[in-house]
Amino acid sequence: MPQPVRIASVNVNGIRAAYRKGMGEWLAQRDVDILALQEVRASTEDVTGLLGEGWTVLHDAATAKGRAGVAIATRWPIHAHRVELGDEDFDSAGRWLEADLHVGDVPITVVSCYVHSGEVDTPKQVEKFRFLDAMEERLPQLAAHSEYALVVGDLNVGHRELDIKNWRGNRKSAGFLPRERAYFDRFFGAAGEAIECNDGTTGTGLGWVDVGRAQAGEVDGPYTWWSQRGKAFDTDTGWRIDYHVATPALAAAVTGYAIDRAPTWDTRWSDHAPVVVDYEL
């Protein structure tokens, strides 16, 4: 019998603040089986205490206290986990957490990922490119490791013009730079084929699937993040930067996709909305 599994991912913008604003009520109603969190910014004890009983929790905090942090909470035991990404001297702490588990009898690998936001012409952008380089190297290894592999999280890049409301005004901004978008051209390009990228280069497609775009089709958004400034949320001037990036076999198992956008600005508990996807394995 196929096993349904609901996987949710959200940048909580600090889990303690999110719980004060209503995250717990959202989670209680959503029947989530695997929960991936980014920007946790708290201790493991905080995470387990807030989520409550019934979860197996992994948490990788950032090297700098109070920054970043990724976590995975599941209703099933986790058999193995990894946090290394890229060269040994590259600090990916709090940004990359892999977990191997079984959904029923089916093995699956889930990654909670938080890519740097970056800042043009600064060391922050250099670190972002280095992280994306490491991701590009790791994705084929993950696909070889598991037929059902999934990278979820705040990837801090709008891949296409459809992914940003004000794309014209952000062509030179971190998060929509041609070089950043080119990585995603390769991530989602047909496996092994030559891909013409946004920055004018040619790369090799890795064959992963952007579940959100595959499910939504050729429409604006739907967005997952809105600036806290001005009326961005009220006017839906957003960015789609939170993803489920799946191997083809896992993408074929999707039965439902939703972005849990808050009904009003004052009912939000994060500046990101959860991305909730149902799979049947």
Helices and strands as residue ranges (DSSP letters): E 4-11, H 15-21, H 23-30, E 34-38, H 44-51, E 56-60, E 70-74, E 78-82, E 96-103, E 106-114, H 123-145, E 149-154, G 161-163, G 168-170, H 178-188, E 194-196, E 202-204, E 209-210, H 211-216, E 225-226, E 238-239, E 242-246, H 248-251, E 254-259, G 265-267, E 275-280
